[in-house]
Amino acid sequence: MKLVYFAWVRDHTGCAEEEMSLPKGITTVEALAMHLASRSDAYHKAFHNVNAVRAAVNKEFATGDTIVSNTDEVAFFPPVTGG
Amino acid sequence: MQTYLSVQTADFDIASEIDSLKSRGAGALVSFVGTVRDSSDDASLIALWLEHYPDMTEQEIGRIIKAAQARWPLTAVRVIHRIGRLSPTDNIVFVGVASAHRDSAFEASRYIMDYLKSAAPFWKAEETARGKCWVDAKEQDLEAMARWEA
């Protein structure tokens, strides 16, 4: 799967995007975020507060219980600030 | 209905954007231009940085325009949103709406701006003497969007 990060989420992960194999047993956006939070201190900073991070699956806004698969593009980012 | 949407680094010409909203059936043109302020909450602003999620942004703005079109009888909509590094007084966003009569044009332009603030994947960072700081989403912007769904 492809992971994409924006704004301060990317500042913490240190990369704008990366490829990853979806670990066995992880099926939702929230579970994926929790898995990423456990990767390192920097990723923990990006993902530990699930309420602060928003997500999109295949460029559609998603929620914590949105299903993810190994062929998806999943983006994580702060609440949007356009206009 | 004539629609145009663009996410771009380049500036736009306000007068010619408004002019291109005109048509024989349009009796009202309403435009909104968002520009960069010279101050953030507590410091003098050097620049405003805007980034977005390519493709998803255009898709979401397209949906906002379609929803506005379903709600009001519009003859034209133009949305231009800039990205990249912008300086104080620079244009950020243009929303232009044309309709036969003014009420629809006023309301639809406000609707589109309220959704652009909170439903399109853009992120702003403020650059001051202390460095770059991401802008937090504002509760009042979410409330402005929610009002249209009540």
gemmi code that builds the backbone of each chain (N, CA, C; Angstrom):
import gemmi

chains = {
    "A": [
        ("MET", (0.840, -1.185, 0.000), (0.000, 0.000, 0.000), (0.880, 1.242, 0.000)),
        ("LYS", (0.240, 2.341, -0.408), (0.976, 3.608, -0.426), (0.466, 4.482, 0.710)),
        ("LEU", (1.407, 5.017, 1.503), (1.048, 5.933, 2.582), (1.509, 7.333, 2.185)),
        ("VAL", (0.648, 8.316, 2.412), (0.953, 9.696, 2.040), (0.714, 10.581, 3.258)),
        ("TYR", (1.638, 11.512, 3.491), (1.518, 12.372, 4.675), (1.572, 13.845, 4.282)),
        ("PHE", (0.792, 14.655, 5.005), (0.788, 16.092, 4.741), (0.997, 16.896, 6.022)),
        ("ALA", (1.469, 18.135, 5.822), (1.590, 19.144, 6.886), (2.403, 18.591, 8.070)),
        ("TRP", (1.948, 18.807, 9.322), (2.814, 18.398, 10.444), (2.912, 16.888, 10.598)),
        ("VAL", (1.989, 16.142, 10.024), (2.144, 14.679, 10.057), (3.426, 14.316, 9.302)),
        ("ARG", (3.643, 14.957, 8.138), (4.852, 14.701, 7.343), (6.108, 15.198, 8.075)),
        ("ASP", (5.991, 16.325, 8.782), (7.147, 16.821, 9.543), (7.639, 15.750, 10.524)),
        ("HIS", (6.698, 15.023, 11.131), (7.084, 13.977, 12.091), (7.589, 12.709, 11.395)),
        ("THR", (6.919, 12.282, 10.330), (7.329, 11.025, 9.682), (8.646, 11.210, 8.922)),
        ("GLY", (8.898, 12.455, 8.502), (10.147, 12.728, 7.789), (10.109, 12.354, 6.323)),
        ("CYS", (8.961, 11.872, 5.837), (8.828, 11.570, 4.408), (7.415, 11.900, 3.960)),
        ("ALA", (7.279, 12.261, 2.684), (5.973, 12.646, 2.147), (5.149, 11.428, 1.764)),
        ("GLU", (5.826, 10.349, 1.377), (5.110, 9.109, 1.058), (6.035, 7.914, 1.169)),
        ("GLU", (5.432, 6.762, 1.333), (6.210, 5.528, 1.438), (5.334, 4.330, 1.078)),
        ("GLU", (5.988, 3.250, 0.682), (5.292, 1.992, 0.401), (5.417, 1.100, 1.631)),
        ("MET", (4.338, 0.373, 1.918), (4.368, -0.529, 3.066), (3.429, -1.698, 2.797)),
        ("SER", (3.780, -2.871, 3.312), (2.841, -3.991, 3.249), (1.934, -3.903, 4.461)),
        ("LEU", (0.640, -3.982, 4.226), (-0.313, -3.900, 5.326), (-0.124, -5.125, 6.230)),
        ("PRO", (0.242, -4.883, 7.506), (0.477, -6.029, 8.394), (-0.798, -6.849, 8.599)),
        ("LYS", (-0.629, -8.138, 8.776), (-1.756, -9.060, 9.004), (-2.595, -8.597, 10.186)),
        ("GLY", (-3.900, -8.648, 10.039), (-4.789, -8.325, 11.155), (-5.213, -6.868, 11.199)),
        ("ILE", (-4.556, -6.019, 10.392), (-4.944, -4.605, 10.381), (-5.923, -4.374, 9.229)),
        ("THR", (-7.132, -3.917, 9.576), (-8.162, -3.774, 8.538), (-8.782, -2.381, 8.489)),
        ("THR", (-8.506, -1.530, 9.468), (-9.147, -0.211, 9.488), (-8.108, 0.906, 9.548)),
        ("VAL", (-8.573, 2.120, 9.207), (-7.722, 3.302, 9.268), (-7.171, 3.495, 10.687)),
        ("GLU", (-8.045, 3.333, 11.674), (-7.604, 3.555, 13.053), (-6.533, 2.548, 13.468)),
        ("ALA", (-6.726, 1.282, 13.093), (-5.735, 0.259, 13.440), (-4.410, 0.528, 12.733)),
        ("LEU", (-4.500, 1.018, 11.498), (-3.288, 1.355, 10.751), (-2.552, 2.513, 11.427)),
        ("ALA", (-3.296, 3.525, 11.863), (-2.678, 4.670, 12.546), (-2.002, 4.214, 13.838)),
        ("MET", (-2.657, 3.312, 14.569), (-2.068, 2.812, 15.821), (-0.795, 2.008, 15.543)),
        ("HIS", (-0.824, 1.246, 14.455), (0.374, 0.496, 14.065), (1.516, 1.457, 13.735)),
        ("LEU", (1.206, 2.501, 12.961), (2.241, 3.467, 12.580), (2.804, 4.170, 13.817)),
        ("ALA", (1.927, 4.472, 14.786), (2.370, 5.148, 16.019), (3.403, 4.311, 16.772)),
        ("SER", (3.356, 2.992, 16.581), (4.257, 2.109, 17.335), (5.610, 1.919, 16.651)),
        ("ARG", (5.767, 2.529, 15.456), (6.991, 2.291, 14.690), (8.235, 2.945, 15.284)),
        ("SER", (8.079, 4.202, 15.755), (9.237, 4.941, 16.281), (8.715, 6.125, 17.084)),
        ("ASP", (9.623, 6.809, 17.779), (9.212, 7.989, 18.554), (8.620, 9.055, 17.641)),
        ("ALA", (9.243, 9.248, 16.471), (8.781, 10.287, 15.548), (7.378, 9.944, 15.031)),
        ("TYR", (7.166, 8.680, 14.667), (5.839, 8.270, 14.195), (4.812, 8.338, 15.333)),
        ("HIS", (5.288, 8.047, 16.547), (4.397, 8.152, 17.702), (3.859, 9.574, 17.819)),
        ("LYS", (4.754, 10.565, 17.623), (4.342, 11.972, 17.698), (3.277, 12.285, 16.643)),
        ("ALA", (3.418, 11.693, 15.472), (2.480, 11.972, 14.391), (1.109, 11.322, 14.631)),
        ("PHE", (1.109, 10.128, 15.223), (-0.119, 9.318, 15.212), (-0.735, 9.005, 16.577)),
        ("HIS", (-0.077, 9.419, 17.686), (-0.598, 8.960, 18.980), (-1.955, 9.567, 19.309)),
        ("ASN", (-2.211, 10.808, 18.839), (-3.490, 11.444, 19.139), (-4.436, 11.252, 17.957)),
        ("VAL", (-5.250, 10.194, 18.026), (-6.112, 9.857, 16.881), (-7.112, 10.969, 16.566)),
        ("ASN", (-7.441, 11.784, 17.577), (-8.400, 12.869, 17.339), (-7.801, 14.026, 16.545)),
        ("ALA", (-6.472, 14.107, 16.503), (-5.820, 15.226, 15.824), (-5.541, 14.931, 14.362)),
        ("VAL", (-5.633, 13.658, 13.973), (-5.253, 13.260, 12.614), (-6.488, 12.877, 11.801)),
        ("ARG", (-6.511, 13.332, 10.558), (-7.575, 12.948, 9.628), (-6.966, 12.020, 8.579)),
        ("ALA", (-7.834, 11.336, 7.820), (-7.324, 10.392, 6.831), (-8.170, 10.402, 5.568)),
        ("ALA", (-7.556, 9.942, 4.489), (-8.280, 9.704, 3.241), (-7.832, 8.346, 2.711)),
        ("VAL", (-8.775, 7.578, 2.185), (-8.456, 6.308, 1.548), (-8.785, 6.448, 0.064)),
        ("ASN", (-7.776, 6.247, -0.764), (-7.919, 6.434, -2.222), (-8.542, 7.800, -2.545)),
        ("LYS", (-8.033, 8.816, -1.842), (-8.426, 10.221, -2.080), (-9.878, 10.527, -1.770)),
        ("GLU", (-10.466, 9.742, -0.866), (-11.797, 10.045, -0.329), (-11.644, 10.168, 1.181)),
        ("PHE", (-12.231, 11.236, 1.770), (-12.159, 11.390, 3.219), (-12.651, 10.124, 3.904)),
        ("ALA", (-11.935, 9.721, 4.944), (-12.249, 8.470, 5.629), (-12.415, 8.730, 7.121)),
        ("THR", (-12.953, 7.725, 7.817), (-13.029, 7.798, 9.283), (-12.213, 6.640, 9.850)),
        ("GLY", (-12.135, 6.569, 11.180), (-11.322, 5.538, 11.829), (-11.734, 4.133, 11.445)),
        ("ASP", (-13.019, 3.926, 11.189), (-13.467, 2.560, 10.899), (-13.526, 2.240, 9.398)),
        ("THR", (-13.031, 3.153, 8.552), (-12.967, 2.859, 7.120), (-12.001, 1.694, 6.874)),
        ("ILE", (-12.428, 0.753, 6.032), (-11.631, -0.446, 5.746), (-10.456, -0.108, 4.824)),
        ("VAL", (-9.285, -0.655, 5.126), (-8.120, -0.468, 4.257), (-7.622, -1.826, 3.745)),
        ("SER", (-7.053, -1.796, 2.538), (-6.474, -3.021, 1.980), (-5.085, -2.708, 1.452)),
        ("ASN", (-4.377, -3.752, 1.078), (-2.965, -3.602, 0.707), (-2.758, -2.864, -0.618)),
        ("THR", (-3.841, -2.641, -1.378), (-3.695, -1.935, -2.655), (-4.117, -0.462, -2.542)),
        ("ASP", (-4.484, -0.031, -1.335), (-5.003, 1.332, -1.154), (-3.889, 2.374, -1.043)),
        ("GLU", (-4.283, 3.610, -1.371), (-3.461, 4.768, -1.028), (-4.126, 5.417, 0.189)),
        ("VAL", (-3.420, 5.435, 1.302), (-3.983, 6.007, 2.529), (-3.181, 7.245, 2.914)),
        ("ALA", (-3.890, 8.359, 3.079), (-3.236, 9.615, 3.449), (-3.607, 9.988, 4.874)),
        ("PHE", (-2.627, 10.533, 5.593), (-2.869, 11.042, 6.954), (-2.465, 12.506, 6.994)),
        ("PHE", (-3.284, 13.323, 7.660), (-3.027, 14.763, 7.668), (-3.802, 15.432, 8.799)),
        ("PRO", (-3.440, 16.674, 9.149), (-4.221, 17.402, 10.159), (-5.548, 17.864, 9.556)),
        ("PRO", (-6.486, 18.321, 10.403), (-7.710, 18.925, 9.861), (-7.339, 20.008, 8.840)),
        ("VAL", (-8.116, 20.092, 7.767), (-7.737, 20.952, 6.642), (-7.947, 22.430, 6.978)),
        ("THR", (-7.152, 23.287, 6.321), (-7.228, 24.737, 6.547), (-7.106, 25.461, 5.211)),
        ("GLY", (-8.145, 25.352, 4.404), (-8.106, 26.009, 3.095), (-8.691, 27.406, 3.129)),
        ("GLY", (-8.876, 27.959, 1.952), (-9.543, 29.245, 1.786), (-8.681, 30.456, 2.000)),
    ],
    "B": [
        ("MET", (-24.349, 25.296, -17.180), (-23.592, 26.221, -16.333), (-22.109, 26.160, -16.706)),
        ("GLN", (-21.517, 27.305, -16.705), (-20.085, 27.398, -17.012), (-19.309, 27.289, -15.702)),
        ("THR", (-18.405, 26.295, -15.605), (-17.593, 26.207, -14.387), (-16.116, 26.166, -14.740)),
        ("TYR", (-15.317, 26.663, -13.814), (-13.875, 26.644, -13.990), (-13.267, 26.462, -12.615)),
        ("LEU", (-12.322, 25.543, -12.504), (-11.618, 25.437, -11.226), (-10.149, 25.178, -11.466)),
        ("SER", (-9.327, 25.827, -10.660), (-7.888, 25.687, -10.825), (-7.181, 25.787, -9.485)),
        ("VAL", (-6.232, 24.876, -9.252), (-5.332, 24.951, -8.105), (-3.972, 25.236, -8.708)),
        ("GLN", (-3.378, 26.361, -8.351), (-2.196, 26.812, -9.096), (-1.258, 27.639, -8.223)),
        ("THR", (0.006, 27.699, -8.617), (0.955, 28.574, -7.912), (0.846, 30.010, -8.442)),
        ("ALA", (0.469, 30.142, -9.711), (0.446, 31.466, -10.343), (-0.653, 32.351, -9.772)),
        ("ASP", (-0.428, 33.656, -9.843), (-1.424, 34.635, -9.436), (-2.557, 34.650, -10.468)),
        ("PHE", (-3.635, 35.356, -10.128), (-4.738, 35.525, -11.090), (-5.102, 37.003, -11.150)),
        ("ASP", (-5.731, 37.388, -12.250), (-6.156, 38.776, -12.435), (-7.623, 38.907, -12.050)),
        ("ILE", (-7.883, 39.631, -10.967), (-9.233, 39.697, -10.401), (-10.237, 40.235, -11.426)),
        ("ALA", (-9.855, 41.309, -12.098), (-10.796, 41.942, -13.036), (-11.179, 40.996, -14.176)),
        ("SER", (-10.198, 40.298, -14.716), (-10.545, 39.428, -15.843), (-11.289, 38.184, -15.381)),
        ("GLU", (-11.034, 37.739, -14.142), (-11.805, 36.604, -13.599), (-13.272, 36.992, -13.444)),
        ("ILE", (-13.525, 38.184, -12.911), (-14.917, 38.637, -12.750), (-15.564, 38.786, -14.126)),
        ("ASP", (-14.819, 39.356, -15.051), (-15.349, 39.580, -16.394), (-15.783, 38.268, -17.055)),
        ("SER", (-15.031, 37.201, -16.802), (-15.338, 35.938, -17.473), (-16.562, 35.244, -16.878)),
        ("LEU", (-17.122, 35.795, -15.793), (-18.371, 35.249, -15.234), (-19.591, 35.724, -16.014)),
        ("LYS", (-19.389, 36.753, -16.834), (-20.530, 37.383, -17.498), (-21.153, 36.484, -18.570)),
        ("SER", (-22.478, 36.595, -18.697), (-23.198, 35.959, -19.809), (-24.513, 36.709, -19.969)),
        ("ARG", (-25.229, 36.422, -21.022), (-26.462, 37.184, -21.291), (-27.535, 36.934, -20.236)),
        ("GLY", (-27.479, 35.732, -19.600), (-28.506, 35.422, -18.606), (-28.156, 35.833, -17.185)),
        ("ALA", (-26.941, 36.318, -17.003), (-26.472, 36.644, -15.649), (-26.711, 38.113, -15.334)),
        ("GLY", (-27.520, 38.347, -14.293), (-27.730, 39.729, -13.870), (-26.959, 40.075, -12.621)),
        ("ALA", (-26.301, 39.083, -12.026), (-25.570, 39.320, -10.778), (-24.265, 38.542, -10.773)),
        ("LEU", (-23.176, 39.249, -10.530), (-21.868, 38.608, -10.374), (-21.372, 38.926, -8.969)),
        ("VAL", (-21.061, 37.888, -8.192), (-20.499, 38.105, -6.857), (-19.142, 37.432, -6.810)),
        ("SER", (-18.138, 38.172, -6.293), (-16.809, 37.569, -6.188), (-16.262, 37.754, -4.786)),
        ("PHE", (-15.480, 36.772, -4.351), (-14.762, 36.855, -3.087), (-13.294, 36.618, -3.392)),
        ("VAL", (-12.428, 37.461, -2.817), (-10.984, 37.253, -2.954), (-10.385, 37.178, -1.563)),
        ("GLY", (-9.723, 36.073, -1.253), (-9.004, 35.933, 0.011), (-7.557, 36.320, -0.224)),
        ("THR", (-6.996, 37.142, 0.681), (-5.607, 37.598, 0.527), (-4.813, 37.326, 1.802)),
        ("VAL", (-3.496, 37.374, 1.707), (-2.613, 37.071, 2.847), (-2.505, 38.293, 3.762)),
        ("ARG", (-2.862, 38.112, 5.046), (-2.691, 39.177, 6.048), (-1.223, 39.285, 6.447)),
        ("ASP", (-0.833, 40.457, 6.990), (0.578, 40.633, 7.351), (0.883, 40.212, 8.783)),
        ("SER", (-0.109, 39.655, 9.475), (0.188, 39.231, 10.844), (-0.467, 37.896, 11.140)),
        ("SER", (0.206, 37.082, 11.951), (-0.423, 35.876, 12.461), (-0.921, 36.246, 13.858)),
        ("ASP", (-1.275, 35.276, 14.688), (-1.870, 35.598, 15.992), (-1.000, 36.519, 16.827)),
        ("ASP", (0.281, 36.246, 16.872), (1.121, 37.007, 17.800), (2.461, 37.417, 17.194)),
        ("ALA", (2.577, 37.388, 15.891), (3.858, 37.743, 15.289), (3.643, 38.277, 13.878)),
        ("SER", (4.622, 38.987, 13.407), (4.557, 39.537, 12.066), (4.817, 38.426, 11.047)),
        ("LEU", (3.963, 38.358, 10.050), (4.033, 37.247, 9.095), (4.963, 37.574, 7.932)),
        ("ILE", (5.879, 36.669, 7.665), (6.793, 36.837, 6.525), (6.151, 36.229, 5.281)),
        ("ALA", (5.601, 35.033, 5.424), (4.980, 34.359, 4.278), (3.948, 33.344, 4.765)),
        ("LEU", (3.039, 33.001, 3.866), (2.062, 31.951, 4.127), (2.336, 30.828, 3.129)),
        ("TRP", (2.458, 29.595, 3.653), (2.715, 28.433, 2.790), (1.423, 27.622, 2.669)),
        ("LEU", (1.094, 27.252, 1.457), (-0.105, 26.443, 1.235), (0.255, 25.176, 0.497)),
        ("GLU", (-0.164, 24.036, 1.038), (0.019, 22.785, 0.292), (-1.325, 22.081, 0.168)),
        ("HIS", (-1.400, 21.117, -0.724), (-2.669, 20.423, -0.952), (-2.396, 18.988, -1.386)),
        ("TYR", (-3.488, 18.233, -1.522), (-3.405, 16.828, -1.924), (-3.833, 16.783, -3.396)),
        ("PRO", (-2.872, 16.736, -4.316), (-3.200, 16.810, -5.744), (-4.274, 15.784, -6.133)),
        ("ASP", (-5.117, 16.140, -7.037), (-6.262, 15.349, -7.524), (-7.430, 15.331, -6.531)),
        ("MET", (-7.122, 15.002, -5.266), (-8.224, 14.997, -4.298), (-8.786, 16.407, -4.133)),
        ("THR", (-7.911, 17.398, -4.132), (-8.364, 18.786, -3.983), (-9.337, 19.159, -5.090)),
        ("GLU", (-8.941, 18.903, -6.333), (-9.792, 19.251, -7.472), (-11.119, 18.492, -7.401)),
        ("GLN", (-11.040, 17.224, -6.996), (-12.256, 16.407, -6.866), (-13.196, 17.007, -5.826)),
        ("GLU", (-12.660, 17.407, -4.669), (-13.517, 17.947, -3.606), (-14.079, 19.314, -3.990)),
        ("ILE", (-13.268, 20.171, -4.625), (-13.787, 21.483, -5.045), (-14.881, 21.276, -6.099)),
        ("GLY", (-14.679, 20.311, -6.988), (-15.689, 19.999, -7.990), (-17.010, 19.605, -7.343)),
        ("ARG", (-16.938, 18.836, -6.259), (-18.152, 18.435, -5.544), (-18.824, 19.630, -4.891)),
        ("ILE", (-18.016, 20.539, -4.325), (-18.566, 21.739, -3.687), (-19.316, 22.576, -4.734)),
        ("ILE", (-18.715, 22.725, -5.900), (-19.344, 23.509, -6.970), (-20.659, 22.843, -7.402)),
        ("LYS", (-20.636, 21.520, -7.578), (-21.847, 20.787, -7.979), (-22.962, 20.941, -6.948)),
        ("ALA", (-22.588, 20.879, -5.665), (-23.591, 21.014, -4.597), (-24.187, 22.418, -4.611)),
        ("ALA", (-23.360, 23.434, -4.866), (-23.863, 24.811, -4.937), (-24.808, 24.960, -6.120)),
        ("GLN", (-24.422, 24.333, -7.213), (-25.226, 24.380, -8.447), (-26.596, 23.714, -8.234)),
        ("ALA", (-26.624, 22.660, -7.414), (-27.880, 21.963, -7.150), (-28.799, 22.800, -6.252)),
        ("ARG", (-28.197, 23.701, -5.498), (-28.941, 24.477, -4.507), (-29.466, 25.802, -5.046)),
        ("TRP", (-28.701, 26.406, -5.962), (-29.079, 27.714, -6.492), (-29.002, 27.689, -8.021)),
        ("PRO", (-29.828, 28.507, -8.687), (-29.772, 28.560, -10.155), (-28.613, 29.440, -10.624)),
        ("LEU", (-27.470, 28.845, -10.839), (-26.268, 29.614, -11.167), (-25.974, 29.534, -12.663)),
        ("THR", (-25.385, 30.585, -13.204), (-24.999, 30.562, -14.621), (-23.504, 30.334, -14.794)),
        ("ALA", (-22.714, 30.657, -13.754), (-21.266, 30.424, -13.832), (-20.649, 30.367, -12.442)),
        ("VAL", (-19.627, 29.520, -12.292), (-18.839, 29.453, -11.049), (-17.370, 29.356, -11.428)),
        ("ARG", (-16.541, 30.162, -10.795), (-15.089, 30.070, -10.983), (-14.419, 30.002, -9.623)),
        ("VAL", (-13.586, 28.983, -9.424), (-12.830, 28.856, -8.178), (-11.355, 28.701, -8.527)),
        ("ILE", (-10.540, 29.592, -7.978), (-9.089, 29.486, -8.165), (-8.459, 29.504, -6.782)),
        ("HIS", (-7.641, 28.515, -6.469), (-6.971, 28.465, -5.171), (-5.479, 28.347, -5.403)),
        ("ARG", (-4.732, 29.263, -4.817), (-3.274, 29.205, -5.005), (-2.612, 28.319, -3.963)),
        ("ILE", (-1.455, 27.775, -4.330), (-0.624, 26.974, -3.426), (0.805, 27.505, -3.508)),
        ("GLY", (1.648, 27.051, -2.577), (3.041, 27.491, -2.574), (3.270, 28.584, -1.537)),
        ("ARG", (4.350, 29.349, -1.733), (4.721, 30.388, -0.764), (4.151, 31.732, -1.202)),
        ("LEU", (3.331, 32.322, -0.350), (2.674, 33.590, -0.673), (3.080, 34.662, 0.336)),
        ("SER", (3.152, 35.899, -0.128), (3.560, 37.020, 0.724), (2.342, 37.852, 1.123)),
        ("PRO", (2.473, 38.648, 2.207), (1.365, 39.518, 2.598), (0.850, 40.344, 1.414)),
        ("THR", (-0.451, 40.471, 1.333), (-1.246, 41.129, 0.277), (-1.424, 40.256, -0.980)),
        ("ASP", (-0.701, 39.148, -1.100), (-0.895, 38.263, -2.264), (-2.321, 37.688, -2.260)),
        ("ASN", (-2.860, 37.445, -3.439), (-4.135, 36.740, -3.556), (-3.945, 35.279, -3.168)),
        ("ILE", (-4.924, 34.732, -2.421), (-4.910, 33.288, -2.112), (-5.997, 32.567, -2.908)),
        ("VAL", (-7.208, 33.093, -2.818), (-8.338, 32.357, -3.384), (-9.318, 33.314, -4.072)),
        ("PHE", (-9.875, 32.863, -5.183), (-10.934, 33.592, -5.876), (-12.155, 32.690, -5.991)),
        ("VAL", (-13.293, 33.191, -5.537), (-14.557, 32.501, -5.774), (-15.480, 33.483, -6.483)),
        ("GLY", (-15.903, 33.131, -7.672), (-16.801, 33.993, -8.433), (-18.045, 33.221, -8.829)),
        ("VAL", (-19.197, 33.845, -8.611), (-20.469, 33.191, -8.905), (-21.356, 34.149, -9.692)),
        ("ALA", (-21.995, 33.636, -10.732), (-22.949, 34.437, -11.498), (-24.309, 33.768, -11.482)),
        ("SER", (-25.342, 34.610, -11.417), (-26.710, 34.110, -11.417), (-27.616, 35.176, -12.035)),
        ("ALA", (-28.854, 34.795, -12.309), (-29.787, 35.773, -12.870), (-30.016, 36.905, -11.868)),
        ("HIS", (-30.127, 36.545, -10.578), (-30.428, 37.544, -9.548), (-29.451, 37.456, -8.382)),
        ("ARG", (-29.350, 38.551, -7.610), (-28.266, 38.669, -6.633), (-28.330, 37.693, -5.460)),
        ("ASP", (-29.552, 37.357, -4.969), (-29.623, 36.513, -3.769), (-28.876, 35.190, -3.955)),
        ("SER", (-29.119, 34.537, -5.073), (-28.464, 33.250, -5.341), (-26.948, 33.422, -5.425)),
        ("ALA", (-26.515, 34.500, -6.057), (-25.073, 34.707, -6.236), (-24.387, 34.986, -4.901)),
        ("PHE", (-25.017, 35.836, -4.067), (-24.444, 36.110, -2.736), (-24.357, 34.824, -1.919)),
        ("GLU", (-25.466, 34.100, -1.849), (-25.508, 32.906, -0.994), (-24.561, 31.818, -1.493)),
        ("ALA", (-24.554, 31.581, -2.795), (-23.713, 30.507, -3.330), (-22.226, 30.816, -3.138)),
        ("SER", (-21.830, 32.086, -3.238), (-20.408, 32.418, -3.060), (-19.988, 32.166, -1.617)),
        ("ARG", (-20.865, 32.498, -0.681), (-20.580, 32.259, 0.740), (-20.502, 30.742, 1.030)),
        ("TYR", (-21.448, 30.014, 0.446), (-21.492, 28.559, 0.607), (-20.180, 27.935, 0.122)),
        ("ILE", (-19.753, 28.320, -1.072), (-18.531, 27.736, -1.645), (-17.321, 28.079, -0.774)),
        ("MET", (-17.229, 29.325, -0.306), (-16.089, 29.699, 0.559), (-16.114, 28.910, 1.868)),
        ("ASP", (-17.309, 28.785, 2.480), (-17.402, 28.067, 3.756), (-16.932, 26.617, 3.605)),
        ("TYR", (-17.235, 25.993, 2.474), (-16.801, 24.610, 2.252), (-15.323, 24.525, 1.867)),
        ("LEU", (-14.835, 25.520, 1.131), (-13.405, 25.516, 0.780), (-12.530, 25.543, 2.030)),
        ("LYS", (-13.006, 26.262, 3.052), (-12.247, 26.382, 4.306), (-12.079, 25.041, 5.010)),
        ("SER", (-13.122, 24.214, 4.974), (-13.138, 23.034, 5.851), (-13.357, 21.700, 5.160)),
        ("ALA", (-13.539, 21.692, 3.831), (-13.835, 20.420, 3.164), (-12.928, 20.138, 1.968)),
        ("ALA", (-11.929, 20.972, 1.733), (-10.983, 20.702, 0.649), (-9.596, 20.523, 1.279)),
        ("PRO", (-8.826, 19.537, 0.789), (-7.556, 19.206, 1.452), (-6.414, 20.192, 1.162)),
        ("PHE", (-6.498, 21.335, 1.836), (-5.412, 22.325, 1.834), (-4.890, 22.473, 3.260)),
        ("TRP", (-3.608, 22.791, 3.387), (-3.029, 23.074, 4.704), (-2.171, 24.328, 4.606)),
        ("LYS", (-2.315, 25.185, 5.629), (-1.562, 26.441, 5.666), (-0.513, 26.394, 6.764)),
        ("ALA", (0.653, 26.970, 6.458), (1.666, 27.191, 7.493), (2.081, 28.646, 7.450)),
        ("GLU", (2.261, 29.242, 8.646), (2.684, 30.641, 8.733), (4.178, 30.699, 8.993)),
        ("GLU", (4.861, 31.488, 8.193), (6.297, 31.698, 8.390), (6.491, 33.051, 9.066)),
        ("THR", (7.074, 33.026, 10.288), (7.402, 34.268, 11.005), (8.888, 34.211, 11.337)),
        ("ALA", (9.373, 35.231, 12.061), (10.796, 35.262, 12.430), (11.170, 34.033, 13.262)),
        ("ARG", (10.175, 33.423, 13.919), (10.449, 32.252, 14.767), (10.437, 30.947, 13.979)),
        ("GLY", (10.076, 31.017, 12.717), (10.057, 29.795, 11.909), (8.683, 29.531, 11.334)),
        ("LYS", (8.472, 28.266, 10.898), (7.239, 27.888, 10.218), (6.322, 27.158, 11.190)),
        ("CYS", (5.058, 27.551, 11.204), (4.124, 26.943, 12.140), (2.812, 26.620, 11.429)),
        ("TRP", (2.351, 25.366, 11.540), (1.108, 24.964, 10.871), (-0.088, 25.637, 11.524)),
        ("VAL", (-1.020, 26.062, 10.704), (-2.230, 26.745, 11.197), (-3.249, 25.693, 11.642)),
        ("ASP", (-3.805, 25.883, 12.838), (-4.845, 24.971, 13.325), (-6.184, 25.285, 12.659)),
        ("ALA", (-6.973, 24.249, 12.453), (-8.335, 24.460, 11.935), (-9.146, 25.202, 12.993)),
        ("LYS", (-10.039, 26.074, 12.527), (-10.842, 26.883, 13.459), (-12.242, 26.307, 13.613)),
        ("GLU", (-12.674, 26.253, 14.862), (-14.024, 25.767, 15.177), (-15.080, 26.600, 14.441)),
        ("GLN", (-14.849, 27.911, 14.369), (-15.855, 28.785, 13.729), (-15.999, 28.492, 12.240)),
        ("ASP", (-14.912, 28.004, 11.606), (-15.005, 27.633, 10.191), (-15.854, 26.375, 10.017)),
        ("LEU", (-15.691, 25.424, 10.944), (-16.506, 24.205, 10.891), (-17.978, 24.537, 11.131)),
        ("GLU", (-18.213, 25.475, 12.048), (-19.596, 25.887, 12.338), (-20.212, 26.587, 11.132)),
        ("ALA", (-19.398, 27.382, 10.429), (-19.903, 28.094, 9.248), (-20.351, 27.095, 8.189)),
        ("MET", (-19.591, 25.999, 8.045), (-19.944, 24.968, 7.074), (-21.198, 24.214, 7.543)),
        ("ALA", (-21.243, 23.913, 8.845), (-22.358, 23.126, 9.395), (-23.696, 23.859, 9.266)),
        ("ARG", (-23.650, 25.202, 9.306), (-24.891, 25.983, 9.176), (-25.662, 25.642, 7.901)),
        ("TRP", (-24.908, 25.349, 6.819), (-25.572, 25.048, 5.541), (-26.239, 23.684, 5.546)),
        ("GLU", (-25.857, 22.833, 6.499), (-26.414, 21.479, 6.541), (-27.581, 21.381, 7.501)),
        ("ALA", (-27.833, 22.460, 8.241), (-28.915, 22.446, 9.244), (-30.280, 22.379, 8.551)),
    ],
}
model = gemmi.Model(1)
for chain_id, residues in chains.items():
    chain = gemmi.Chain(chain_id)
    for i, (resn, *xyz) in enumerate(residues, 1):
        res = gemmi.Residue()
        res.name, res.seqid = resn, gemmi.SeqId(i, " ")
        for name, pos in zip(("N", "CA", "C"), xyz):
            atom = gemmi.Atom()
            atom.name, atom.element = name, gemmi.Element(name[0])
            atom.pos, atom.b_iso = gemmi.Position(*pos), 0.0
            res.add_atom(atom)
        chain.add_residue(res)
    model.add_chain(chain)
structure = gemmi.Structure()
structure.add_model(model)
structure.setup_entities()
